[in-house]
Amino acid sequence: MKVIYTVIVVLVVLFVITFSLENTLLIRLKYYDFFNVTAPAYMLIFIAFLCGVIFTGFMGIVERFRLNRTISKLNRAIRELRREVRDSKKEVISEEETQGPADHQ
């Protein structure tokens, strides 16, 4: 398994290196007067990819917190329902004890 992981990492690194060497053309990005940037094409693509990875990771964290909150609410509801079932069983047992064996017919 470690060999497969190493091969995949080497292939990804080779792809990044060859992609960078093939896309060195300078590109100028301008947004009104807020910024004016000149950078190689590969750098802009990698930055856009990195922004996507960070955004997706952030959304995953938010989703995880939401799911943990839902799980906590459901666990609380399960505990309450179990408590109700346990209390109702105690009531049934105590009613049977007070009626006595002669009253069961």
N, C-alpha and C positions, 0 to 999 in steps of 0.2 A: 504494500500500500504506500509505503514511504517512497518507493521508486516511482510510482505513478504520479504522486504529488510533485516530486522533483522534476519529472519530465514536463508536467503541465506548467510549472513555474518557469522553467527554462524556455518553453515555447512562448509563453506570454511575454517574457522579457525580450526574447528575440523579435516578437511582433512589435513591441513598443519601440525598440531600437530601429528596426527597419522602417517602421511607419514614420518615425521622427526624421530619419535621413532622407526619406522620399518627399516629405512635405515641409520644406524649409522656406517656402515662399512667404515673404512678409505681407501681412494683411493689416490694413488700417481700419480700426473700429472707431466710430465717432457717434456720440449721442448729444446733439445740440452743442452746448458749450460746457456740459458737465464733465465729460472726459473725452480724450482723444488718445487712443492707444495704437501703437504699431507693434505687432508681435508675430512670430512665425505661426503658420497655420496649425502645426501639430500642437503647439502650446495652447492655442485657443480651444482646440478640440479636447485636449486633456483637461483643461480647466472646466469646460462645460460638462464633461463626464464626471469630474470630481464633484461639481455642484449637484449633479443629479444623484450621485451616491450619497452625499451628505443629506440632501432633502429626503431621499427615500429612507435613510436610516432614522432621521428625525420623525418621519411619519410612522415608522415601525415602533419607535419608542412610545409615541403618543397612543398608538393602538394597543400596545402592551399594557400601559397604565389603565386604559379604558377597560380592557378585558379583565385585569386584576380587580378593578373596582366591581365589575359585574360578578366575578367569581365570589368576592367577599359578600356581596348582597345575597347571592344564592346560597352560600354556606350558612349565612345567618338565618335565612328562611328555613333551611333544612333543620338546623338546630331547634328552631321554634316549633316546627311541625313534629319533630321527634319528642320534644318536651310535651306537646299536647297529647300525642299518642300515649306516652308513658303515664301522664296524669289521668287520661280517660281509662286506661287499664287499671290503675289504682282504684278509681271510683267503682268500676265494675266488680273488682275483687272485694272491696269493702261492702258493697251492697249485698253480695252473695253471703258474706260472713254475717251480716246483721239479720238476714232473712232466716238463716238456720237451715238444717237439712230437711226438716219436715215441710217447709213451705215450698220446696222445689217441685212438687208434684204437679 
